[in-house]
Amino acid sequence: MVEKEEWKLDTLCDLYETLTITQAVIFCNTRRKVDWLTEKMQQRDFTVSAMVVLTSTLYSTYLYTLYSTYLYTLYSTYLYTHYSTYLYILYSTYLYTLYSTYLYTLYSTYLYTLYSTYLYTLYSTYHYTLYSTYLYTLYSTYLYTH
């Protein structure tokens, strides 16, 4: 959290220079702040754009531009309440493939290793104990009777 208002622009620029940010949506409190921030970031040679309450056609164009990586940062005061379904479909289609493939591989590999190791240990220990106890009892009984 940035303590002073005048440090926010420098902090944001530092984040962009330090981290690899391919796309972002940044929300501001007022339209004036959106316009100011967009202008300042463009002066510092960042590829940004501003979006406020728009018609559905213009809104779709902005989102298409954002998600097709022509535009890297989008500043907005609009919280997408009217178009949340559209945004969800667009966002989930774009990220679902990447995210689910990565998570599925990571998650299934991790869980498979963890699960199979745990089950193998548990299963083999349990069956070994059960089997050896059973065989020992059976063998002992057989030896004592003969």
C-alpha positions as a Markdown table, in Angstrom:
| # | Residue | x | y | z |
|---|---|---|---|---|
| 1 | Met | 0.0 | 0.0 | 0.0 |
| 2 | Val | 1.3 | 3.4 | -1.0 |
| 3 | Glu | 1.2 | 5.9 | 1.9 |
| 4 | Lys | 1.1 | 9.2 | -0.1 |
| 5 | Glu | -1.0 | 10.0 | -3.2 |
| 6 | Glu | 2.0 | 11.6 | -5.0 |
| 7 | Trp | 4.0 | 8.3 | -4.7 |
| 8 | Lys | 1.4 | 6.2 | -6.5 |
| 9 | Leu | 2.5 | 7.1 | -10.1 |
| 10 | Asp | 6.2 | 6.4 | -9.3 |
| 11 | Thr | 5.3 | 3.1 | -7.5 |
| 12 | Leu | 3.1 | 2.0 | -10.5 |
| 13 | Cys | 5.9 | 2.8 | -12.9 |
| 14 | Asp | 8.4 | 0.9 | -10.7 |
| 15 | Leu | 6.1 | -2.1 | -10.7 |
| 16 | Tyr | 5.9 | -2.0 | -14.5 |
| 17 | Glu | 9.7 | -1.7 | -14.8 |
| 18 | Thr | 10.4 | -4.4 | -12.3 |
| 19 | Leu | 7.7 | -7.1 | -13.0 |
| 20 | Thr | 6.7 | -8.6 | -16.3 |
| 21 | Ile | 3.2 | -7.3 | -16.7 |
| 22 | Thr | 1.6 | -8.3 | -19.9 |
| 23 | Gln | -2.0 | -7.1 | -19.3 |
| 24 | Ala | -3.7 | -5.3 | -16.4 |
| 25 | Val | -6.9 | -3.4 | -15.6 |
| 26 | Ile | -6.4 | -0.7 | -13.1 |
| 27 | Phe | -9.4 | 0.9 | -11.4 |
| 28 | Cys | -9.4 | 4.5 | -10.3 |
| 29 | Asn | -11.9 | 6.5 | -8.1 |
| 30 | Thr | -12.8 | 9.2 | -10.6 |
| 31 | Arg | -12.8 | 9.7 | -14.3 |
| 32 | Arg | -10.4 | 12.7 | -13.8 |
| 33 | Lys | -7.9 | 10.3 | -12.1 |
| 34 | Val | -8.2 | 7.9 | -15.0 |
| 35 | Asp | -7.5 | 10.6 | -17.5 |
| 36 | Trp | -4.6 | 12.0 | -15.5 |
| 37 | Leu | -3.0 | 8.5 | -15.0 |
| 38 | Thr | -3.4 | 7.6 | -18.6 |
| 39 | Glu | -1.7 | 10.8 | -19.7 |
| 40 | Lys | 1.2 | 10.4 | -17.3 |
| 41 | Met | 1.8 | 6.8 | -18.2 |
| 42 | Gln | 1.7 | 7.6 | -21.9 |
| 43 | Gln | 4.2 | 10.4 | -21.3 |
| 44 | Arg | 6.5 | 7.8 | -19.8 |
| 45 | Asp | 6.1 | 5.6 | -22.9 |
| 46 | Phe | 3.8 | 2.9 | -21.5 |
| 47 | Thr | 1.1 | 1.5 | -23.8 |
| 48 | Val | -2.1 | 2.3 | -21.9 |
| 49 | Ser | -5.7 | 3.3 | -22.6 |
| 50 | Ala | -8.6 | 4.6 | -20.6 |
| 51 | Met | -12.2 | 3.3 | -20.5 |
| 52 | Val | -15.2 | 4.8 | -18.8 |
| 53 | Val | -18.9 | 4.0 | -19.1 |
| 54 | Leu | -19.3 | 3.1 | -22.8 |
| 55 | Thr | -21.8 | 1.7 | -25.3 |
| 56 | Ser | -21.6 | -2.1 | -25.7 |
| 57 | Thr | -20.0 | -1.9 | -29.1 |
| 58 | Leu | -17.2 | 0.4 | -27.9 |
| 59 | Tyr | -16.9 | -1.7 | -24.7 |
| 60 | Ser | -16.5 | -4.9 | -26.8 |
| 61 | Thr | -13.8 | -3.2 | -28.9 |
| 62 | Tyr | -11.8 | -2.1 | -25.8 |
| 63 | Leu | -12.0 | -5.6 | -24.3 |
| 64 | Tyr | -11.1 | -7.3 | -27.6 |
| 65 | Thr | -8.1 | -4.9 | -27.8 |
| 66 | Leu | -7.1 | -5.7 | -24.3 |
| 67 | Tyr | -7.3 | -9.4 | -24.6 |
| 68 | Ser | -5.7 | -9.7 | -28.0 |
| 69 | Thr | -2.6 | -8.1 | -26.4 |
| 70 | Tyr | -2.5 | -4.9 | -28.5 |
| 71 | Leu | -3.2 | -3.0 | -25.4 |
| 72 | Tyr | -1.3 | -3.8 | -22.2 |
| 73 | Thr | -3.0 | -1.7 | -19.5 |
| 74 | Leu | -6.6 | -0.4 | -19.3 |
| 75 | Tyr | -7.6 | 2.2 | -16.8 |
| 76 | Ser | -11.2 | 2.3 | -15.8 |
| 77 | Thr | -13.8 | 3.7 | -13.4 |
| 78 | Tyr | -16.4 | 1.3 | -14.7 |
| 79 | Leu | -16.7 | -1.9 | -12.7 |
| 80 | Tyr | -18.2 | -4.0 | -15.6 |
| 81 | Thr | -21.5 | -4.6 | -13.8 |
| 82 | His | -23.5 | -4.4 | -17.0 |
| 83 | Tyr | -21.2 | -6.5 | -19.0 |
| 84 | Ser | -19.9 | -9.0 | -16.4 |
| 85 | Thr | -21.2 | -12.0 | -18.3 |
| 86 | Tyr | -19.4 | -10.9 | -21.5 |
| 87 | Leu | -16.3 | -10.1 | -19.6 |
| 88 | Tyr | -16.5 | -13.4 | -17.8 |
| 89 | Ile | -16.9 | -15.4 | -21.0 |
| 90 | Leu | -14.0 | -13.5 | -22.7 |
| 91 | Tyr | -11.8 | -13.6 | -19.7 |
| 92 | Ser | -12.5 | -17.3 | -18.9 |
| 93 | Thr | -12.0 | -18.3 | -22.5 |
| 94 | Tyr | -8.7 | -16.6 | -22.7 |
| 95 | Leu | -7.4 | -17.7 | -19.3 |
| 96 | Tyr | -9.1 | -21.0 | -18.9 |
| 97 | Thr | -7.0 | -22.8 | -21.5 |
| 98 | Leu | -3.7 | -21.4 | -20.2 |
| 99 | Tyr | -4.7 | -21.6 | -16.5 |
| 100 | Ser | -6.3 | -25.0 | -16.6 |
| 101 | Thr | -3.6 | -26.6 | -18.6 |
| 102 | Tyr | -0.9 | -25.3 | -16.3 |
| 103 | Leu | -2.9 | -26.0 | -13.1 |
| 104 | Tyr | -4.0 | -29.4 | -14.3 |
| 105 | Thr | -0.4 | -30.4 | -15.1 |
| 106 | Leu | 0.9 | -29.0 | -11.9 |
| 107 | Tyr | -2.0 | -30.2 | -9.7 |
| 108 | Ser | -2.3 | -33.6 | -11.2 |
| 109 | Thr | 1.4 | -34.3 | -11.1 |
| 110 | Tyr | 1.7 | -33.1 | -7.5 |
| 111 | Leu | -1.5 | -34.9 | -6.4 |
| 112 | Tyr | -0.6 | -38.0 | -8.3 |
| 113 | Thr | 2.9 | -38.2 | -6.7 |
| 114 | Leu | 1.6 | -37.3 | -3.3 |
| 115 | Tyr | -1.5 | -39.5 | -3.5 |
| 116 | Ser | 0.2 | -42.5 | -5.0 |
| 117 | Thr | 3.2 | -42.3 | -2.6 |
| 118 | Tyr | 0.9 | -42.0 | 0.4 |
| 119 | Leu | -1.4 | -44.7 | -0.8 |
| 120 | Tyr | 1.4 | -47.0 | -1.8 |
| 121 | Thr | 3.1 | -46.5 | 1.6 |
| 122 | Leu | -0.2 | -46.9 | 3.5 |
| 123 | Tyr | -1.4 | -49.8 | 1.4 |
| 124 | Ser | 1.8 | -51.7 | 1.3 |
| 125 | Thr | 2.4 | -51.2 | 5.1 |
| 126 | Tyr | -1.1 | -52.2 | 5.9 |
| 127 | His | -1.1 | -55.2 | 3.6 |
| 128 | Tyr | 2.4 | -56.2 | 4.6 |
| 129 | Thr | 1.4 | -56.1 | 8.3 |
| 130 | Leu | -1.9 | -57.9 | 7.7 |
| 131 | Tyr | -0.4 | -60.4 | 5.3 |
| 132 | Ser | 2.6 | -61.2 | 7.5 |
| 133 | Thr | 0.5 | -61.5 | 10.6 |
| 134 | Tyr | -1.9 | -63.7 | 8.8 |
| 135 | Leu | 0.9 | -65.9 | 7.4 |
| 136 | Tyr | 2.7 | -66.0 | 10.7 |
| 137 | Thr | -0.5 | -67.1 | 12.5 |
| 138 | Leu | -1.3 | -69.6 | 9.8 |
| 139 | Tyr | 2.2 | -71.0 | 9.7 |
| 140 | Ser | 2.5 | -71.1 | 13.4 |
| 141 | Thr | -0.8 | -72.9 | 13.7 |
| 142 | Tyr | 0.3 | -75.3 | 11.0 |
| 143 | Leu | 3.6 | -76.1 | 12.7 |
| 144 | Tyr | 2.0 | -76.6 | 16.1 |
| 145 | Thr | -0.6 | -79.0 | 14.8 |
| 146 | His | 1.9 | -81.2 | 12.8 |
